[in-house]
Amino acid sequence: MEGSCDFLHHLCDFIGETVTIFTTSGGQSGEGFTGVVLTVNPTFVRLVTSVGPAPCCALGNSCCGSFRSRLLNQGCLCGGCFTHTVGSVVDIPLDRIAAFVHNAVGRA
């Protein structure tokens, strides 16, 4: 049990860093997940694998007025954006991790 606790603490050292985690599963998931470590707990590690876009209307206004035509050309409509990328996360059970790959530069 002490070994798994050491691994858990090791994963925690990489919160905010980009890593690749290979799992014991097959198919696409067995080819590894690359993302930024968001959180680690005794059950799973969560990676952000795709970050969603910033809002078109960062000020929360209706995007109307002089910017309207420019926003419409970028796929934004008055009142919000219509995009297909909202971001994604993956939760990987700790007991399914086969390999944990990280950058060694700057690590003790």
C-alpha positions as CSV (number, residue, x, y, z in Angstrom):
1,M,0.0,0.0,0.0
2,E,2.9,2.4,0.7
3,G,4.1,2.1,-2.9
4,S,0.7,3.2,-4.3
5,C,0.7,6.2,-1.9
6,D,4.2,7.2,-3.2
7,F,2.8,7.0,-6.8
8,L,-0.2,9.1,-5.8
9,H,2.1,11.8,-4.3
10,H,4.3,11.5,-7.5
11,L,1.2,12.2,-9.7
12,C,0.4,15.2,-7.4
13,D,3.8,16.7,-8.2
14,F,2.6,17.1,-11.8
15,I,-0.7,19.0,-11.3
16,G,-0.7,21.8,-13.9
17,E,1.9,19.9,-16.1
18,T,1.3,18.1,-19.5
19,V,1.8,14.4,-19.2
20,T,0.9,11.2,-21.1
21,I,-0.8,8.3,-19.3
22,F,-1.1,4.8,-20.9
23,T,-3.7,2.5,-19.5
24,T,-4.1,-1.2,-19.3
25,S,-7.2,-1.1,-21.6
26,G,-7.2,-1.8,-25.3
27,G,-8.3,0.1,-28.4
28,Q,-8.0,3.9,-28.5
29,S,-7.7,4.3,-24.7
30,G,-4.7,1.9,-24.6
31,E,-2.8,4.3,-26.9
32,G,-2.5,6.8,-24.1
33,F,-4.0,10.1,-23.0
34,T,-2.1,13.3,-23.2
35,G,-3.3,16.3,-21.2
36,V,-2.7,18.7,-18.3
37,V,-3.1,17.1,-14.9
38,L,-6.1,18.8,-13.3
39,T,-6.6,16.8,-10.1
40,V,-5.4,13.6,-8.4
41,N,-7.2,11.6,-5.7
42,P,-6.9,8.1,-4.3
43,T,-9.2,6.8,-7.0
44,F,-8.4,8.6,-10.3
45,V,-6.4,11.2,-12.0
46,R,-8.2,13.8,-14.1
47,L,-6.6,15.3,-17.3
48,V,-7.8,18.2,-19.4
49,T,-7.3,16.7,-22.9
50,S,-8.8,19.6,-24.8
51,V,-9.4,23.2,-23.8
52,G,-12.5,24.9,-25.1
53,P,-12.4,28.3,-26.8
54,A,-12.7,31.6,-25.1
55,P,-16.2,33.3,-25.3
56,C,-16.8,35.5,-28.3
57,C,-18.3,38.1,-26.1
58,A,-15.9,38.1,-23.2
59,L,-17.7,41.1,-21.6
60,G,-21.0,39.2,-21.4
61,N,-22.7,41.7,-23.7
62,S,-25.0,40.8,-26.5
63,C,-22.3,41.2,-29.2
64,C,-24.5,43.7,-31.1
65,G,-23.5,46.9,-32.6
66,S,-20.4,47.7,-34.6
67,F,-18.8,44.3,-34.0
68,R,-21.8,42.3,-35.2
69,S,-20.8,41.7,-38.8
70,R,-17.2,40.8,-37.7
71,L,-18.6,38.3,-35.1
72,L,-21.0,36.8,-37.6
73,N,-18.1,36.1,-39.9
74,Q,-16.3,34.3,-37.1
75,G,-19.2,32.0,-36.4
76,C,-20.6,34.1,-33.5
77,L,-24.1,35.3,-33.3
78,C,-25.7,38.0,-31.2
79,G,-26.0,36.6,-27.7
80,G,-23.3,33.9,-27.9
81,C,-21.0,31.7,-29.9
82,F,-21.8,28.5,-31.7
83,T,-18.8,26.3,-31.7
84,H,-18.3,22.5,-31.6
85,T,-15.3,22.5,-29.3
86,V,-16.2,22.9,-25.6
87,G,-13.2,21.1,-24.2
88,S,-12.8,17.6,-22.7
89,V,-11.5,15.9,-19.6
90,V,-10.6,12.3,-18.9
91,D,-10.8,10.5,-15.6
92,I,-8.3,7.6,-15.4
93,P,-8.6,5.1,-12.6
94,L,-5.3,4.8,-10.8
95,D,-5.5,1.0,-10.9
96,R,-5.6,1.1,-14.7
97,I,-2.4,3.1,-15.3
98,A,0.2,1.1,-17.1
99,A,2.7,3.9,-17.6
100,F,3.1,7.6,-16.6
101,V,5.2,9.7,-19.0
102,H,6.4,13.2,-18.0
103,N,9.1,15.6,-18.8
104,A,12.2,15.1,-16.7
105,V,13.6,18.6,-17.1
106,G,13.6,20.5,-13.8
107,R,12.5,17.5,-11.8
108,A,14.5,16.1,-8.9
